[in-house]
Amino acid sequence: MKLDILAIGVHPDDVELCCAGTLLREIQSGKKAGIIDLTQGELGTRGTKETRYEEAAEAARIMGVSIRENLKMRDGFFRNDEAHQLQLIKVIRKYRPEIILGNVLEDRHPDHGRAGHLINDACFLSGLAKIETTNDDGTPQEKWRPSYFFQYMQDWYHEPNVLIDITPVIDIKMKAIGAYATQFYTGQTDPNDPEPQTYISTPGFRESILARSRMLGKRIGVQYAEGLLTTKVIGMENLSSVILNET
């Protein structure tokens, strides 16, 4: 299956938190989109590997993505090395996306930045014909380099190059985030919850997602937006592709 856009996150829920709105807009416009989780999030304070799989599957259903896979790299201990790069190159060549969304290159959580660099390097190396990889059935894969790798913002704020209007899909995005009931505040607090509260399980964290989206939306004259970063110059067919902010 060839995908138009592939979102990659080091932890299940990274994609939902940071670029679900962008994915939803693409899916609703008829594009095929998929998600790759690099790790199972097994070091997370709350929940288990099993619950993370269940929650990720439900979030994928809500968003309507065409595929979701987990590469089962070691949470906290994967590296941006040849073995991990080849693992990701195989996925990129398998789905041949035009655009990849992935973790930002620098963030509070060291996994995020390390994953961002891994994705960035794999995107480039995937376009080199002399790097040989095979499909699961043993057939050789052809080289493939996505046209763009966009980084999504996570905990730390970075000045975005691109802002995507997600106003029409903000409710679906928040519903997809809410699928991770073990991780995030979903509207009420269970006094019998045996697991410890964390930075991301509080009502304040959920509100911060909406607050950032409102702040970014204001910059382009819409209610909610997501910000993306790229080091590559963006080309357009014509100037009508630009949303002009006249406010």
N, C-alpha and C positions, 0 to 999 in steps of 0.2 A: 504493500500500500504506500503510495506516495503521498506525503503530507505537504500542505502549504506552509504550515507553521508548527514548530516543535518547541514547547516550553520545557526547560530542564530546571529542576530544583534539587538541591542537595538533600533536603529533608521533605518528606511528605508534608504538605501545607505551605511550603515556600511559594509555590506557584499561585495558590489560591489567595494568599495574603497580598502578593505584590503585583501580579499581572493577570489575574482572572478576568478582570473587566476587559482588557485588551483582547484576550482569547475569545471571550464571549462575543465581542463586536465582530471579530473575524468569522467566527462560526455562524453568527446570524447573517453574515453577508454571503454565506455559501462556501466558505473555505473549510478545508479539512485540517483539523488541529489535533495534536497529541501531547501527552505529558510523559516525561521520563523523570523518575525519582532516583537519585544516585544511591541513597542509603535508605534503610528502613526506619531511621529515626530512633534506633534502639537505645540511645543514651538519654532520651528525653525523660525528665523527672516524672511526668504523668503519663499514664497509659502504658501499653505494651506494643510489641511488634505486631501482634495479632489485631489489636484494636486499631492501630494505625493503618493496616491494610484495609480493614472494613471501612474506616472513615474515608480513606483515599478513594476507594471504589465508589462510595456514595457521592463524594464531591465530584468525581469524574462524571457520574450519571447526571448530576444536577447541571453541570456545564455542557454536557453533550459532546465531549471529546471523542475522537475516533479510536484512540488507543491510550492505554496507560501501562507503563512497565516500570519495574523496580530492578536496578542493576545490582543491588545488594552489596555495594561497597561498604566498608566498615565506617560506621558513624564515628566521627572524631579522629579517625586514624588513616583514612584514605590519603593518597598523595597525588600530586600532579607529576606522575612519572610515566615511563613508557607503557607499563602494563595497564594503568588506568586510562591513559590516552587511547590506546588501541581498543579497549573495551567500549569507549564512547565513540570512537571513529566508526566501529562496526554499526552502531545504532544510527549514526548520521547517514552513513551510506545505505543503510537498510531503508530508511524513510525518506531520504533525499529532500529535506525541507528547503524552501526558499529563504525562510527566516527562522532564526533561533532566538528565543528569549531565555536568559539565564541569570544566575546570581551575579550580583555586583562584585567588582574586583577588590573592594575594601569595605569591611563592615565590622561591627562589634563582635560578632561570632566568627572565630577564625575559620570555621568550615565554609562560611559563605564566600569569603574572599578566595580561599583555596579552590573552591569549586568554580568560581568565576574564571580564574586563570586556567583551570583544567579545561573548561568548556571553550574558552577563547583559543587555546592552543590546539584542541582537537578539531575545531572548525577549520583552522588553517591546514593542519596536517592531513585532514580528510581529503583535501584537494590534490595531494601529491600521489601521482600514479605509482611511484616506486615503493610506497608503503602498501604492502599486500595484506588483505584481510579476506575472510570468507563468510558467507552466510551460514546459518545453522545447518544447512544441508550439505555444506562443504563446497558450494559453488563460489568462484571468485567474485568479489565485489568490485564494482567500478568506482573510480574516484568521484567524489562529490564535495563541493564547497558551497555552503549557503551564501546567498548574496549579502545577508546582514546578520550580525550578532548584536542584539540589543540587550543591555543589562538592565534589570529592574532594581529599583531601590528597595532596601530592607530597613534595618534599624536606623543606621546613619543616613542623614540627608545628603544627597549629592545633587548638584544643579543639572537638571535633565536637558537633553538635546531635543527630545520629542515629548509632546504631551498628547495623550489620547483621551478623547471625550468618552467617559464611561457612564454618563448620567442615565441612559436608557437601561443599563444592566446592573446598576449598583445593588438593587435588591437581590438579584440572582447571585452576584458576587458574595454578598454577606451571607446568603443561604449556604453557599458552598463552603465558606469559612466555618459556618455553624455546624457543618457535618463533622467537624473535629471536636466532638463534645468532650473528649477527655482533655483537650488542650486549651480550649478557649471558653470564656464566659459566653453563654448562649441566651441570656435574658433573665436568668434567676440563679441564685446560689443555693446549692443543696447543703443544708447544715450537717448532713450525715456523710458528706464526701470524705473518705478516709485519706485521700491524697493531698499532699501539701500544695498550697497556693504558690504560683510562680509569677514571674514578670508578665507572662502572656495570658494567664488565666483570670485576670482581673477585668472588671468592667472598663477601667481606664484604658487598657490596651486596645480593646475593641473600638472605643471612641477615638483613639489616636489614629486608627486606620481611616475612619470617616473624616476626621479633621484634616489629615494630610490630603485626602482626595478633594475636600472642599477647597483647601488652599491652592492646590494645583489647578482645579477647575476655574477658580476666580481669575487666574492668569490668562485664560483663553476665553473667558466670558461664558462658561458653562457651570453647572452645579458641581459636578464631580469629574475628576480626571486622574489618570495614572501617568507617572513620569518614567521615561526610558532614557538610557544613555548609550551612545555609540561613538567610537573613535573614527568611523568611516564617514566620508562625505555622502550626504543623502541626495540622490537624484530624483527628479520629478518629471512627469510627462509634460506638464504645463503648470502655469501659476494658479490655475483654478483648483489644483490639488491642495492649496494652502487654505486653512481656516483663518480668516482675518478676524482679529479681536478689535471691535470698534468701540468697546465700552471704555 
